[in-house]
Amino acid sequence: MTEQSDPLENAVAERINKTIKEEFTDEKELSFTTIEATKRAMKKFIDFYNNQRPHRSIDWLTPDQAYQKEGELKRHWKMYIKNEKGDL
């Protein structure tokens, strides 16, 4: 998923791939027979992830609830963006 083989380069994509494999599949492997079957399954995964699955990093809200929340949302996640010095 990255150009330089660095998972921090695209941490969001790496995280969602891990979540899909661990939470929505048997034996942590994805296997689909057609592109259409893949699209249908991914749509279900994403809908569940965004609208039904609470997330510890956003005070046990779903992403949809967190997005709609007014006021400050306390951050419970790590930032993997390098600064000018190259530090995380």
PDB file of N, CA, C and O in Angstrom:
ATOM      1  N   MET A   1       0.809  -1.198   0.000  1.00  0.00           N
ATOM      2  CA  MET A   1       0.000   0.000   0.000  1.00  0.00           C
ATOM      3  C   MET A   1       0.857   1.268   0.000  1.00  0.00           C
ATOM      4  O   MET A   1       0.316   2.371  -0.079  1.00  0.00           O
ATOM      5  N   THR A   2       2.172   1.132   0.087  1.00  0.00           N
ATOM      6  CA  THR A   2       3.010   2.322   0.135  1.00  0.00           C
ATOM      7  C   THR A   2       4.058   2.282  -0.965  1.00  0.00           C
ATOM      8  O   THR A   2       4.398   1.217  -1.482  1.00  0.00           O
ATOM      9  N   GLU A   3       4.560   3.449  -1.313  1.00  0.00           N
ATOM     10  CA  GLU A   3       5.594   3.529  -2.343  1.00  0.00           C
ATOM     11  C   GLU A   3       6.970   3.162  -1.801  1.00  0.00           C
ATOM     12  O   GLU A   3       7.788   2.593  -2.524  1.00  0.00           O
ATOM     13  N   GLN A   4       7.232   3.483  -0.533  1.00  0.00           N
ATOM     14  CA  GLN A   4       8.558   3.269   0.042  1.00  0.00           C
ATOM     15  C   GLN A   4       8.586   2.083   1.008  1.00  0.00           C
ATOM     16  O   GLN A   4       9.547   1.933   1.762  1.00  0.00           O
ATOM     17  N   SER A   5       7.560   1.246   0.999  1.00  0.00           N
ATOM     18  CA  SER A   5       7.458   0.112   1.918  1.00  0.00           C
ATOM     19  C   SER A   5       7.476   0.532   3.378  1.00  0.00           C
ATOM     20  O   SER A   5       7.960  -0.203   4.237  1.00  0.00           O
ATOM     21  N   ASP A   6       6.947   1.715   3.655  1.00  0.00           N
ATOM     22  CA  ASP A   6       6.873   2.242   5.010  1.00  0.00           C
ATOM     23  C   ASP A   6       5.401   2.317   5.405  1.00  0.00           C
ATOM     24  O   ASP A   6       4.667   3.137   4.854  1.00  0.00           O
ATOM     25  N   PRO A   7       4.943   1.474   6.357  1.00  0.00           N
ATOM     26  CA  PRO A   7       3.529   1.485   6.722  1.00  0.00           C
ATOM     27  C   PRO A   7       3.054   2.837   7.258  1.00  0.00           C
ATOM     28  O   PRO A   7       1.866   3.147   7.179  1.00  0.00           O
ATOM     29  N   LEU A   8       3.960   3.636   7.797  1.00  0.00           N
ATOM     30  CA  LEU A   8       3.558   4.950   8.292  1.00  0.00           C
ATOM     31  C   LEU A   8       3.220   5.904   7.150  1.00  0.00           C
ATOM     32  O   LEU A   8       2.571   6.928   7.364  1.00  0.00           O
ATOM     33  N   GLU A   9       3.657   5.571   5.949  1.00  0.00           N
ATOM     34  CA  GLU A   9       3.393   6.419   4.787  1.00  0.00           C
ATOM     35  C   GLU A   9       1.896   6.501   4.498  1.00  0.00           C
ATOM     36  O   GLU A   9       1.403   7.531   4.039  1.00  0.00           O
ATOM     37  N   ASN A  10       1.181   5.420   4.767  1.00  0.00           N
ATOM     38  CA  ASN A  10      -0.261   5.416   4.550  1.00  0.00           C
ATOM     39  C   ASN A  10      -0.924   4.644   5.694  1.00  0.00           C
ATOM     40  O   ASN A  10      -1.545   3.602   5.485  1.00  0.00           O
ATOM     41  N   ALA A  11      -0.775   5.182   6.898  1.00  0.00           N
ATOM     42  CA  ALA A  11      -1.233   4.499   8.105  1.00  0.00           C
ATOM     43  C   ALA A  11      -2.729   4.248   8.101  1.00  0.00           C
ATOM     44  O   ALA A  11      -3.174   3.217   8.605  1.00  0.00           O
ATOM     45  N   VAL A  12      -3.511   5.148   7.555  1.00  0.00           N
ATOM     46  CA  VAL A  12      -4.964   4.973   7.546  1.00  0.00           C
ATOM     47  C   VAL A  12      -5.346   3.741   6.718  1.00  0.00           C
ATOM     48  O   VAL A  12      -6.140   2.914   7.165  1.00  0.00           O
ATOM     49  N   ALA A  13      -4.790   3.623   5.529  1.00  0.00           N
ATOM     50  CA  ALA A  13      -5.097   2.461   4.681  1.00  0.00           C
ATOM     51  C   ALA A  13      -4.614   1.177   5.339  1.00  0.00           C
ATOM     52  O   ALA A  13      -5.310   0.163   5.296  1.00  0.00           O
ATOM     53  N   GLU A  14      -3.441   1.206   5.942  1.00  0.00           N
ATOM     54  CA  GLU A  14      -2.922   0.018   6.604  1.00  0.00           C
ATOM     55  C   GLU A  14      -3.826  -0.389   7.766  1.00  0.00           C
ATOM     56  O   GLU A  14      -4.072  -1.576   7.980  1.00  0.00           O
ATOM     57  N   ARG A  15      -4.311   0.578   8.498  1.00  0.00           N
ATOM     58  CA  ARG A  15      -5.166   0.297   9.649  1.00  0.00           C
ATOM     59  C   ARG A  15      -6.497  -0.307   9.217  1.00  0.00           C
ATOM     60  O   ARG A  15      -6.953  -1.284   9.811  1.00  0.00           O
ATOM     61  N   ILE A  16      -7.117   0.253   8.205  1.00  0.00           N
ATOM     62  CA  ILE A  16      -8.415  -0.272   7.781  1.00  0.00           C
ATOM     63  C   ILE A  16      -8.262  -1.664   7.172  1.00  0.00           C
ATOM     64  O   ILE A  16      -9.133  -2.514   7.354  1.00  0.00           O
ATOM     65  N   ASN A  17      -7.172  -1.906   6.456  1.00  0.00           N
ATOM     66  CA  ASN A  17      -6.927  -3.249   5.915  1.00  0.00           C
ATOM     67  C   ASN A  17      -6.820  -4.266   7.046  1.00  0.00           C
ATOM     68  O   ASN A  17      -7.393  -5.353   6.968  1.00  0.00           O
ATOM     69  N   LYS A  18      -6.082  -3.907   8.098  1.00  0.00           N
ATOM     70  CA  LYS A  18      -5.931  -4.787   9.249  1.00  0.00           C
ATOM     71  C   LYS A  18      -7.287  -5.039   9.912  1.00  0.00           C
ATOM     72  O   LYS A  18      -7.607  -6.177  10.255  1.00  0.00           O
ATOM     73  N   THR A  19      -8.074  -3.994  10.092  1.00  0.00           N
ATOM     74  CA  THR A  19      -9.380  -4.127  10.737  1.00  0.00           C
ATOM     75  C   THR A  19     -10.296  -5.037   9.934  1.00  0.00           C
ATOM     76  O   THR A  19     -10.958  -5.905  10.502  1.00  0.00           O
ATOM     77  N   ILE A  20     -10.342  -4.851   8.636  1.00  0.00           N
ATOM     78  CA  ILE A  20     -11.194  -5.699   7.789  1.00  0.00           C
ATOM     79  C   ILE A  20     -10.782  -7.158   7.919  1.00  0.00           C
ATOM     80  O   ILE A  20     -11.631  -8.033   8.097  1.00  0.00           O
ATOM     81  N   LYS A  21      -9.500  -7.420   7.831  1.00  0.00           N
ATOM     82  CA  LYS A  21      -9.029  -8.807   7.906  1.00  0.00           C
ATOM     83  C   LYS A  21      -9.290  -9.421   9.279  1.00  0.00           C
ATOM     84  O   LYS A  21      -9.690 -10.582   9.366  1.00  0.00           O
ATOM     85  N   GLU A  22      -9.071  -8.661  10.355  1.00  0.00           N
ATOM     86  CA  GLU A  22      -9.210  -9.215  11.696  1.00  0.00           C
ATOM     87  C   GLU A  22     -10.648  -9.326  12.169  1.00  0.00           C
ATOM     88  O   GLU A  22     -10.998 -10.285  12.857  1.00  0.00           O
ATOM     89  N   GLU A  23     -11.487  -8.363  11.813  1.00  0.00           N
ATOM     90  CA  GLU A  23     -12.832  -8.332  12.380  1.00  0.00           C
ATOM     91  C   GLU A  23     -13.916  -8.882  11.464  1.00  0.00           C
ATOM     92  O   GLU A  23     -14.973  -9.290  11.945  1.00  0.00           O
ATOM     93  N   PHE A  24     -13.683  -8.903  10.182  1.00  0.00           N
ATOM     94  CA  PHE A  24     -14.757  -9.255   9.260  1.00  0.00           C
ATOM     95  C   PHE A  24     -14.500 -10.506   8.437  1.00  0.00           C
ATOM     96  O   PHE A  24     -15.288 -10.826   7.547  1.00  0.00           O
ATOM     97  N   THR A  25     -13.431 -11.210   8.710  1.00  0.00           N
ATOM     98  CA  THR A  25     -13.137 -12.400   7.923  1.00  0.00           C
ATOM     99  C   THR A  25     -12.758 -13.575   8.824  1.00  0.00           C
ATOM    100  O   THR A  25     -12.310 -13.390   9.956  1.00  0.00           O
ATOM    101  N   ASP A  26     -12.943 -14.760   8.307  1.00  0.00           N
ATOM    102  CA  ASP A  26     -12.498 -15.952   9.009  1.00  0.00           C
ATOM    103  C   ASP A  26     -11.023 -16.164   8.694  1.00  0.00           C
ATOM    104  O   ASP A  26     -10.592 -15.960   7.559  1.00  0.00           O
ATOM    105  N   GLU A  27     -10.271 -16.561   9.668  1.00  0.00           N
ATOM    106  CA  GLU A  27      -8.855 -16.886   9.514  1.00  0.00           C
ATOM    107  C   GLU A  27      -8.032 -15.732   8.955  1.00  0.00           C
ATOM    108  O   GLU A  27      -6.955 -15.942   8.396  1.00  0.00           O
ATOM    109  N   LYS A  28      -8.547 -14.507   9.112  1.00  0.00           N
ATOM    110  CA  LYS A  28      -7.820 -13.282   8.751  1.00  0.00           C
ATOM    111  C   LYS A  28      -7.360 -13.256   7.292  1.00  0.00           C
ATOM    112  O   LYS A  28      -6.293 -12.725   6.981  1.00  0.00           O
ATOM    113  N   GLU A  29      -8.161 -13.825   6.412  1.00  0.00           N
ATOM    114  CA  GLU A  29      -7.858 -13.808   4.988  1.00  0.00           C
ATOM    115  C   GLU A  29      -9.072 -13.348   4.210  1.00  0.00           C
ATOM    116  O   GLU A  29     -10.202 -13.660   4.583  1.00  0.00           O
ATOM    117  N   LEU A  30      -8.856 -12.615   3.141  1.00  0.00           N
ATOM    118  CA  LEU A  30      -9.927 -12.174   2.259  1.00  0.00           C
ATOM    119  C   LEU A  30      -9.923 -13.041   1.011  1.00  0.00           C
ATOM    120  O   LEU A  30      -8.875 -13.290   0.415  1.00  0.00           O
ATOM    121  N   SER A  31     -11.105 -13.496   0.624  1.00  0.00           N
ATOM    122  CA  SER A  31     -11.210 -14.311  -0.579  1.00  0.00           C
ATOM    123  C   SER A  31     -12.573 -14.061  -1.213  1.00  0.00           C
ATOM    124  O   SER A  31     -13.606 -14.317  -0.596  1.00  0.00           O
ATOM    125  N   PHE A  32     -12.573 -13.566  -2.435  1.00  0.00           N
ATOM    126  CA  PHE A  32     -13.810 -13.279  -3.150  1.00  0.00           C
ATOM    127  C   PHE A  32     -13.739 -13.910  -4.532  1.00  0.00           C
ATOM    128  O   PHE A  32     -12.660 -14.040  -5.110  1.00  0.00           O
ATOM    129  N   THR A  33     -14.901 -14.302  -5.059  1.00  0.00           N
ATOM    130  CA  THR A  33     -14.925 -14.963  -6.361  1.00  0.00           C
ATOM    131  C   THR A  33     -15.076 -13.979  -7.515  1.00  0.00           C
ATOM    132  O   THR A  33     -14.652 -14.269  -8.634  1.00  0.00           O
ATOM    133  N   THR A  34     -15.681 -12.814  -7.254  1.00  0.00           N
ATOM    134  CA  THR A  34     -15.863 -11.822  -8.317  1.00  0.00           C
ATOM    135  C   THR A  34     -15.632 -10.414  -7.777  1.00  0.00           C
ATOM    136  O   THR A  34     -15.645 -10.188  -6.567  1.00  0.00           O
ATOM    137  N   ILE A  35     -15.423  -9.485  -8.682  1.00  0.00           N
ATOM    138  CA  ILE A  35     -15.278  -8.077  -8.299  1.00  0.00           C
ATOM    139  C   ILE A  35     -16.572  -7.578  -7.652  1.00  0.00           C
ATOM    140  O   ILE A  35     -16.528  -6.846  -6.664  1.00  0.00           O
ATOM    141  N   GLU A  36     -17.702  -7.966  -8.197  1.00  0.00           N
ATOM    142  CA  GLU A  36     -18.995  -7.532  -7.639  1.00  0.00           C
ATOM    143  C   GLU A  36     -19.179  -8.043  -6.217  1.00  0.00           C
ATOM    144  O   GLU A  36     -19.662  -7.309  -5.354  1.00  0.00           O
ATOM    145  N   ALA A  37     -18.800  -9.289  -5.962  1.00  0.00           N
ATOM    146  CA  ALA A  37     -18.892  -9.833  -4.601  1.00  0.00           C
ATOM    147  C   ALA A  37     -17.978  -9.057  -3.662  1.00  0.00           C
ATOM    148  O   ALA A  37     -18.340  -8.789  -2.516  1.00  0.00           O
ATOM    149  N   THR A  38     -16.810  -8.700  -4.140  1.00  0.00           N
ATOM    150  CA  THR A  38     -15.868  -7.911  -3.347  1.00  0.00           C
ATOM    151  C   THR A  38     -16.460  -6.549  -3.020  1.00  0.00           C
ATOM    152  O   THR A  38     -16.410  -6.108  -1.872  1.00  0.00           O
ATOM    153  N   LYS A  39     -17.017  -5.885  -4.018  1.00  0.00           N
ATOM    154  CA  LYS A  39     -17.619  -4.563  -3.804  1.00  0.00           C
ATOM    155  C   LYS A  39     -18.760  -4.618  -2.799  1.00  0.00           C
ATOM    156  O   LYS A  39     -18.875  -3.743  -1.941  1.00  0.00           O
ATOM    157  N   ARG A  40     -19.606  -5.641  -2.900  1.00  0.00           N
ATOM    158  CA  ARG A  40     -20.725  -5.777  -1.960  1.00  0.00           C
ATOM    159  C   ARG A  40     -20.215  -5.992  -0.533  1.00  0.00           C
ATOM    160  O   ARG A  40     -20.713  -5.383   0.413  1.00  0.00           O
ATOM    161  N   ALA A  41     -19.229  -6.857  -0.395  1.00  0.00           N
ATOM    162  CA  ALA A  41     -18.680  -7.137   0.937  1.00  0.00           C
ATOM    163  C   ALA A  41     -18.018  -5.894   1.522  1.00  0.00           C
ATOM    164  O   ALA A  41     -18.223  -5.577   2.693  1.00  0.00           O
ATOM    165  N   MET A  42     -17.227  -5.191   0.719  1.00  0.00           N
ATOM    166  CA  MET A  42     -16.550  -3.982   1.211  1.00  0.00           C
ATOM    167  C   MET A  42     -17.561  -2.915   1.624  1.00  0.00           C
ATOM    168  O   MET A  42     -17.364  -2.218   2.620  1.00  0.00           O
ATOM    169  N   LYS A  43     -18.635  -2.791   0.860  1.00  0.00           N
ATOM    170  CA  LYS A  43     -19.670  -1.820   1.213  1.00  0.00           C
ATOM    171  C   LYS A  43     -20.267  -2.156   2.583  1.00  0.00           C
ATOM    172  O   LYS A  43     -20.498  -1.262   3.396  1.00  0.00           O
ATOM    173  N   LYS A  44     -20.516  -3.444   2.836  1.00  0.00           N
ATOM    174  CA  LYS A  44     -21.041  -3.873   4.137  1.00  0.00           C
ATOM    175  C   LYS A  44     -20.039  -3.596   5.254  1.00  0.00           C
ATOM    176  O   LYS A  44     -20.412  -3.101   6.317  1.00  0.00           O
ATOM    177  N   PHE A  45     -18.762  -3.918   5.012  1.00  0.00           N
ATOM    178  CA  PHE A  45     -17.727  -3.680   6.022  1.00  0.00           C
ATOM    179  C   PHE A  45     -17.657  -2.201   6.378  1.00  0.00           C
ATOM    180  O   PHE A  45     -17.640  -1.831   7.552  1.00  0.00           O
ATOM    181  N   ILE A  46     -17.615  -1.369   5.355  1.00  0.00           N
ATOM    182  CA  ILE A  46     -17.465   0.076   5.569  1.00  0.00           C
ATOM    183  C   ILE A  46     -18.685   0.650   6.277  1.00  0.00           C
ATOM    184  O   ILE A  46     -18.546   1.479   7.177  1.00  0.00           O
ATOM    185  N   ASP A  47     -19.883   0.216   5.877  1.00  0.00           N
ATOM    186  CA  ASP A  47     -21.096   0.705   6.527  1.00  0.00           C
ATOM    187  C   ASP A  47     -21.093   0.326   8.007  1.00  0.00           C
ATOM    188  O   ASP A  47     -21.390   1.160   8.862  1.00  0.00           O
ATOM    189  N   PHE A  48     -20.762  -0.918   8.310  1.00  0.00           N
ATOM    190  CA  PHE A  48     -20.708  -1.353   9.700  1.00  0.00           C
ATOM    191  C   PHE A  48     -19.647  -0.564  10.472  1.00  0.00           C
ATOM    192  O   PHE A  48     -19.906  -0.086  11.577  1.00  0.00           O
ATOM    193  N   TYR A  49     -18.466  -0.429   9.893  1.00  0.00           N
ATOM    194  CA  TYR A  49     -17.352   0.266  10.540  1.00  0.00           C
ATOM    195  C   TYR A  49     -17.713   1.716  10.856  1.00  0.00           C
ATOM    196  O   TYR A  49     -17.383   2.210  11.934  1.00  0.00           O
ATOM    197  N   ASN A  50     -18.374   2.392   9.947  1.00  0.00           N
ATOM    198  CA  ASN A  50     -18.685   3.805  10.126  1.00  0.00           C
ATOM    199  C   ASN A  50     -19.952   4.075  10.929  1.00  0.00           C
ATOM    200  O   ASN A  50     -20.059   5.119  11.573  1.00  0.00           O
ATOM    201  N   ASN A  51     -20.908   3.157  10.904  1.00  0.00           N
ATOM    202  CA  ASN A  51     -22.211   3.459  11.488  1.00  0.00           C
ATOM    203  C   ASN A  51     -22.626   2.596  12.677  1.00  0.00           C
ATOM    204  O   ASN A  51     -23.573   2.941  13.383  1.00  0.00           O
ATOM    205  N   GLN A  52     -21.932   1.480  12.910  1.00  0.00           N
ATOM    206  CA  GLN A  52     -22.349   0.600  13.995  1.00  0.00           C
ATOM    207  C   GLN A  52     -21.234   0.243  14.977  1.00  0.00           C
ATOM    208  O   GLN A  52     -21.509  -0.044  16.142  1.00  0.00           O
ATOM    209  N   ARG A  53     -20.002   0.256  14.529  1.00  0.00           N
ATOM    210  CA  ARG A  53     -18.891  -0.191  15.369  1.00  0.00           C
ATOM    211  C   ARG A  53     -18.331   0.970  16.196  1.00  0.00           C
ATOM    212  O   ARG A  53     -17.788   1.916  15.625  1.00  0.00           O
ATOM    213  N   PRO A  54     -18.451   0.918  17.534  1.00  0.00           N
ATOM    214  CA  PRO A  54     -17.862   1.975  18.356  1.00  0.00           C
ATOM    215  C   PRO A  54     -16.332   1.887  18.332  1.00  0.00           C
ATOM    216  O   PRO A  54     -15.763   0.802  18.213  1.00  0.00           O
ATOM    217  N   HIS A  55     -15.689   3.032  18.445  1.00  0.00           N
ATOM    218  CA  HIS A  55     -14.231   3.110  18.383  1.00  0.00           C
ATOM    219  C   HIS A  55     -13.686   3.703  19.682  1.00  0.00           C
ATOM    220  O   HIS A  55     -14.112   4.773  20.118  1.00  0.00           O
ATOM    221  N   ARG A  56     -12.756   3.004  20.277  1.00  0.00           N
ATOM    222  CA  ARG A  56     -12.138   3.474  21.524  1.00  0.00           C
ATOM    223  C   ARG A  56     -11.473   4.836  21.329  1.00  0.00           C
ATOM    224  O   ARG A  56     -11.510   5.681  22.224  1.00  0.00           O
ATOM    225  N   SER A  57     -10.871   5.046  20.172  1.00  0.00           N
ATOM    226  CA  SER A  57     -10.104   6.277  19.950  1.00  0.00           C
ATOM    227  C   SER A  57     -10.979   7.527  19.877  1.00  0.00           C
ATOM    228  O   SER A  57     -10.467   8.644  19.951  1.00  0.00           O
ATOM    229  N   ILE A  58     -12.285   7.350  19.734  1.00  0.00           N
ATOM    230  CA  ILE A  58     -13.187   8.505  19.677  1.00  0.00           C
ATOM    231  C   ILE A  58     -14.297   8.355  20.721  1.00  0.00           C
ATOM    232  O   ILE A  58     -15.483   8.510  20.427  1.00  0.00           O
ATOM    233  N   ASP A  59     -13.870   8.049  21.955  1.00  0.00           N
ATOM    234  CA  ASP A  59     -14.779   7.952  23.099  1.00  0.00           C
ATOM    235  C   ASP A  59     -15.928   6.973  22.877  1.00  0.00           C
ATOM    236  O   ASP A  59     -17.059   7.244  23.278  1.00  0.00           O
ATOM    237  N   TRP A  60     -15.652   5.864  22.256  1.00  0.00           N
ATOM    238  CA  TRP A  60     -16.614   4.794  22.028  1.00  0.00           C
ATOM    239  C   TRP A  60     -17.822   5.245  21.209  1.00  0.00           C
ATOM    240  O   TRP A  60     -18.926   4.728  21.383  1.00  0.00           O
ATOM    241  N   LEU A  61     -17.607   6.200  20.326  1.00  0.00           N
ATOM    242  CA  LEU A  61     -18.620   6.604  19.358  1.00  0.00           C
ATOM    243  C   LEU A  61     -18.327   5.890  18.042  1.00  0.00           C
ATOM    244  O   LEU A  61     -17.223   5.385  17.836  1.00  0.00           O
ATOM    245  N   THR A  62     -19.314   5.849  17.159  1.00  0.00           N
ATOM    246  CA  THR A  62     -19.038   5.395  15.806  1.00  0.00           C
ATOM    247  C   THR A  62     -18.434   6.586  15.058  1.00  0.00           C
ATOM    248  O   THR A  62     -18.619   7.723  15.494  1.00  0.00           O
ATOM    249  N   PRO A  63     -17.721   6.370  13.951  1.00  0.00           N
ATOM    250  CA  PRO A  63     -17.205   7.512  13.199  1.00  0.00           C
ATOM    251  C   PRO A  63     -18.316   8.477  12.770  1.00  0.00           C
ATOM    252  O   PRO A  63     -18.116   9.691  12.783  1.00  0.00           O
ATOM    253  N   ASP A  64     -19.476   7.950  12.393  1.00  0.00           N
ATOM    254  CA  ASP A  64     -20.576   8.819  12.006  1.00  0.00           C
ATOM    255  C   ASP A  64     -21.034   9.684  13.178  1.00  0.00           C
ATOM    256  O   ASP A  64     -21.279  10.878  13.005  1.00  0.00           O
ATOM    257  N   GLN A  65     -21.152   9.097  14.364  1.00  0.00           N
ATOM    258  CA  GLN A  65     -21.534   9.870  15.548  1.00  0.00           C
ATOM    259  C   GLN A  65     -20.481  10.917  15.880  1.00  0.00           C
ATOM    260  O   GLN A  65     -20.817  12.049  16.226  1.00  0.00           O
ATOM    261  N   ALA A  66     -19.207  10.544  15.776  1.00  0.00           N
ATOM    262  CA  ALA A  66     -18.126  11.488  16.073  1.00  0.00           C
ATOM    263  C   ALA A  66     -18.141  12.655  15.091  1.00  0.00           C
ATOM    264  O   ALA A  66     -17.922  13.802  15.481  1.00  0.00           O
ATOM    265  N   TYR A  67     -18.396  12.365  13.831  1.00  0.00           N
ATOM    266  CA  TYR A  67     -18.441  13.407  12.806  1.00  0.00           C
ATOM    267  C   TYR A  67     -19.581  14.389  13.079  1.00  0.00           C
ATOM    268  O   TYR A  67     -19.431  15.592  12.864  1.00  0.00           O
ATOM    269  N   GLN A  68     -20.701  13.886  13.543  1.00  0.00           N
ATOM    270  CA  GLN A  68     -21.865  14.730  13.783  1.00  0.00           C
ATOM    271  C   GLN A  68     -21.828  15.439  15.137  1.00  0.00           C
ATOM    272  O   GLN A  68     -22.618  16.350  15.385  1.00  0.00           O
ATOM    273  N   LYS A  69     -20.915  15.021  16.006  1.00  0.00           N
ATOM    274  CA  LYS A  69     -20.831  15.585  17.354  1.00  0.00           C
ATOM    275  C   LYS A  69     -20.406  17.047  17.293  1.00  0.00           C
ATOM    276  O   LYS A  69     -19.508  17.423  16.540  1.00  0.00           O
ATOM    277  N   GLU A  70     -21.070  17.853  18.101  1.00  0.00           N
ATOM    278  CA  GLU A  70     -20.686  19.261  18.203  1.00  0.00           C
ATOM    279  C   GLU A  70     -19.724  19.415  19.367  1.00  0.00           C
ATOM    280  O   GLU A  70     -19.784  18.662  20.340  1.00  0.00           O
ATOM    281  N   GLY A  71     -18.852  20.378  19.265  1.00  0.00           N
ATOM    282  CA  GLY A  71     -17.860  20.600  20.309  1.00  0.00           C
ATOM    283  C   GLY A  71     -16.612  19.790  20.070  1.00  0.00           C
ATOM    284  O   GLY A  71     -16.459  19.121  19.048  1.00  0.00           O
ATOM    285  N   GLU A  72     -15.723  19.868  21.038  1.00  0.00           N
ATOM    286  CA  GLU A  72     -14.423  19.215  20.904  1.00  0.00           C
ATOM    287  C   GLU A  72     -14.530  17.716  21.148  1.00  0.00           C
ATOM    288  O   GLU A  72     -15.231  17.268  22.055  1.00  0.00           O
ATOM    289  N   LEU A  73     -13.833  16.964  20.335  1.00  0.00           N
ATOM    290  CA  LEU A  73     -13.746  15.518  20.491  1.00  0.00           C
ATOM    291  C   LEU A  73     -12.333  15.217  20.978  1.00  0.00           C
ATOM    292  O   LEU A  73     -11.356  15.511  20.291  1.00  0.00           O
ATOM    293  N   LYS A  74     -12.233  14.631  22.165  1.00  0.00           N
ATOM    294  CA  LYS A  74     -10.919  14.343  22.727  1.00  0.00           C
ATOM    295  C   LYS A  74     -10.188  13.327  21.862  1.00  0.00           C
ATOM    296  O   LYS A  74     -10.752  12.301  21.481  1.00  0.00           O
ATOM    297  N   ARG A  75      -8.947  13.616  21.561  1.00  0.00           N
ATOM    298  CA  ARG A  75      -8.131  12.755  20.707  1.00  0.00           C
ATOM    299  C   ARG A  75      -7.479  11.651  21.532  1.00  0.00           C
ATOM    300  O   ARG A  75      -6.795  11.922  22.519  1.00  0.00           O
ATOM    301  N   HIS A  76      -7.695  10.414  21.123  1.00  0.00           N
ATOM    302  CA  HIS A  76      -7.106   9.254  21.797  1.00  0.00           C
ATOM    303  C   HIS A  76      -6.242   8.445  20.833  1.00  0.00           C
ATOM    304  O   HIS A  76      -6.005   7.261  21.068  1.00  0.00           O
ATOM    305  N   TRP A  77      -5.782   9.047  19.782  1.00  0.00           N
ATOM    306  CA  TRP A  77      -5.017   8.295  18.793  1.00  0.00           C
ATOM    307  C   TRP A  77      -3.649   8.926  18.603  1.00  0.00           C
ATOM    308  O   TRP A  77      -3.423  10.087  18.944  1.00  0.00           O
ATOM    309  N   LYS A  78      -2.754   8.141  18.055  1.00  0.00           N
ATOM    310  CA  LYS A  78      -1.393   8.595  17.806  1.00  0.00           C
ATOM    311  C   LYS A  78      -1.313   9.275  16.452  1.00  0.00           C
ATOM    312  O   LYS A  78      -2.039   8.922  15.523  1.00  0.00           O
ATOM    313  N   MET A  79      -0.442  10.233  16.353  1.00  0.00           N
ATOM    314  CA  MET A  79      -0.188  10.887  15.073  1.00  0.00           C
ATOM    315  C   MET A  79       1.097  10.299  14.502  1.00  0.00           C
ATOM    316  O   MET A  79       2.116  10.226  15.188  1.00  0.00           O
ATOM    317  N   TYR A  80       1.040   9.888  13.260  1.00  0.00           N
ATOM    318  CA  TYR A  80       2.200   9.294  12.610  1.00  0.00           C
ATOM    319  C   TYR A  80       2.724  10.187  11.489  1.00  0.00           C
ATOM    320  O   TYR A  80       3.192   9.701  10.460  1.00  0.00           O
ATOM    321  N   ILE A  81       2.641  11.471  11.699  1.00  0.00           N
ATOM    322  CA  ILE A  81       3.125  12.408  10.701  1.00  0.00           C
ATOM    323  C   ILE A  81       4.496  12.902  11.152  1.00  0.00           C
ATOM    324  O   ILE A  81       4.671  13.342  12.288  1.00  0.00           O
ATOM    325  N   LYS A  82       5.447  12.823  10.257  1.00  0.00           N
ATOM    326  CA  LYS A  82       6.798  13.252  10.595  1.00  0.00           C
ATOM    327  C   LYS A  82       6.896  14.775  10.535  1.00  0.00           C
ATOM    328  O   LYS A  82       6.312  15.425   9.668  1.00  0.00           O
ATOM    329  N   ASN A  83       7.659  15.324  11.493  1.00  0.00           N
ATOM    330  CA  ASN A  83       7.882  16.772  11.468  1.00  0.00           C
ATOM    331  C   ASN A  83       9.075  17.095  10.574  1.00  0.00           C
ATOM    332  O   ASN A  83       9.611  16.211   9.906  1.00  0.00           O
ATOM    333  N   GLU A  84       9.487  18.353  10.560  1.00  0.00           N
ATOM    334  CA  GLU A  84      10.589  18.768   9.681  1.00  0.00           C
ATOM    335  C   GLU A  84      11.895  18.026   9.983  1.00  0.00           C
ATOM    336  O   GLU A  84      12.722  17.833   9.092  1.00  0.00           O
ATOM    337  N   LYS A  85      12.076  17.613  11.238  1.00  0.00           N
ATOM    338  CA  LYS A  85      13.292  16.898  11.641  1.00  0.00           C
ATOM    339  C   LYS A  85      13.238  15.417  11.286  1.00  0.00           C
ATOM    340  O   LYS A  85      14.238  14.708  11.394  1.00  0.00           O
ATOM    341  N   GLY A  86      12.078  14.962  10.867  1.00  0.00           N
ATOM    342  CA  GLY A  86      11.921  13.539  10.550  1.00  0.00           C
ATOM    343  C   GLY A  86      11.452  12.717  11.733  1.00  0.00           C
ATOM    344  O   GLY A  86      11.365  11.492  11.648  1.00  0.00           O
ATOM    345  N   ASP A  87      11.141  13.403  12.864  1.00  0.00           N
ATOM    346  CA  ASP A  87      10.652  12.703  14.044  1.00  0.00           C
ATOM    347  C   ASP A  87       9.145  12.474  13.930  1.00  0.00           C
ATOM    348  O   ASP A  87       8.442  13.215  13.243  1.00  0.00           O
ATOM    349  N   LEU A  88       8.668  11.446  14.608  1.00  0.00           N
ATOM    350  CA  LEU A  88       7.214  11.186  14.665  1.00  0.00           C
ATOM    351  C   LEU A  88       6.599  11.994  15.764  1.00  0.00           C
ATOM    352  O   LEU A  88       5.390  11.922  15.981  1.00  0.00           O
TER     353      LEU A  88
END
